[in-house]
Structures are given as structure tokens and as C-alpha cells.
Amino acid sequence: MLAYMNAIAIGMRRDSRPSFLTVPEVAERLRASVFTVRRRIKAGELSATRSGRRLLVLESDLAAYIARLPKA
């Protein structure tokens, strides 16, 4: 059970495949616009991978980005 919870914490599914989010899903989680998320990706602040025309962000990359944000 602990291994499963650790996998969830780093953005992996139970079957060890990475879990990807679309740009609109990332925007929703960050409470930001899609345009802002795309700017962060273009600036290299947030890692993304292209699948055809779609940009996909690993959940673990999103978690790392959030951890780097300044604390308010």
C-alpha cells in the first residue's frame, strides 16, 4: 500500500505508467489561464511533452513546479 501511495505522490499510476495532464487540466489545477500555462512551458519554467499537436505535462513535473513557486 505504501508503494502505491508513493507512486501517486510522484505522479505515477498504479501500473507504473506516467500520468499526463493536458494544458487545460494544468490551468485548472493552478487556477490560471491556459495562455499563462503555455507561457510557462515556452519559458521553460514548466516541462511539457508534445503528443501530436497536444502539449502534455507529467503530474510529477507539475508537482515539482508547484514546489518551486514562492511561498506566500
Sequence and secondary structure as in RCSB ss.txt:
>XXXX:A:sequence
MLAYMNAIAIGMRRDSRPSFLTVPEVAERLRASVFTVRRRIKAGELSATRSGRRLLVLESDLAAYIARLPKA
>XXXX:A:secstr
 HHHHHHHHTTB TTS B EEEHHHHHHHHT  HHHHHHHHHTTSS  EEETTEEEEEHHHHHHHHHHS   
